[in-house]
Each structure stands twice: as structure tokens, then as C-alpha cells.
Amino acid sequence: MFLEVSRWLAEHEGYRVSMVGRKAEPINRLIDNLNVKTKITPLLVDYTNSTAFREKLDWGIQQNGPIDLV
């Protein structure tokens, strides 16, 4: 469901979507099937590591701007 919501937001609503995940494969599969590949930014990180998670979120904000929707 998460992948489909991300796809819909990127393709139909024009959002820039940052996807947090520990495994690249599901995110890369989604990106490969999108019409608007540049609208998805994968944030691959072990989100149980709070320091690494925060650093990756900060990087995503630098790339795409502030977070509007969670």
C-alpha cells in the first residue's frame, strides 16, 4: 500500500516523494515503473538507528525542501 500511495502522490498530485526504507529493491522497482522518476527520492537507511535516520532526513530536506505531508 505504501508503494502505491507514493506512486499516486508523485504521478497524480505532483508531490516530490521521499521514501524511507532499509531495502533498495522495493523502492527501485517502484521508480523503474514510474512515469515521473525524478519525483521519488529514496532514503535508504536503517531507521532503527536514530542518528543515521535523522541525518538521512536532513539530507532529503536539503534535496527536496521542507516536508509538507507525512
N, C-alpha and C positions, 0 to 999 in steps of 0.2 A: 504494500500500500504506500509506503514512504516513497518508493521509486516513482510510482505513478503520480502521486501528488507533486513531486519535484518536477516531473516531466510536464505536467499540466501548467504549473506556475511559470515555467520557462517558456513554453510554447504558446500558451494562450493569454497569459496575463503580462508577459514581458518582464517578469522579475529576473534579476540575477540571483541564482540559487547557489548557495554554498552547502555542500553535502558533507557531513561529518561521518566518517566510517573508519573501521580498522582494516578493512579488506578492500583492495583496489578493484577486484573483479566485478562486483555488482555495480559499482559506480561507473566503471569503464564501459560495461555492457549498455548501461543507460545512455551514456554520452555517445557511444557509437551509433545508437538508433535515433538520435535527436536531429531535428532539422536545424536547431539553433545551438550548436555545440559550444559556442563561446559564452552562453548564458549559464553554464554549470561550472562551478569551481569545486573540485574535490579537495577536501581537507582530511587527508589520511593521517590518523593519529590514534594512539591508544588512549581513549577518553577516560580511562581509569587513572591515568597519570595526570593529575590536575595541573601541574606546571606545563607539561607538553601541550595539554589541551588548551590552556589559556594562550600560550604562545602561538598555536595554530589559529585560534580565533582572532587574535590580534593581526596576524598575517592576512587572514581572509578579509578583515575590515580594511586593511591598507589596500588590498587589491580591488575590493568591490564597494567600499564605502560602508556607512553605518548599517546596522541590522534593523530592518523595518518590521519583519514578521518572523515569528518563531513557531 
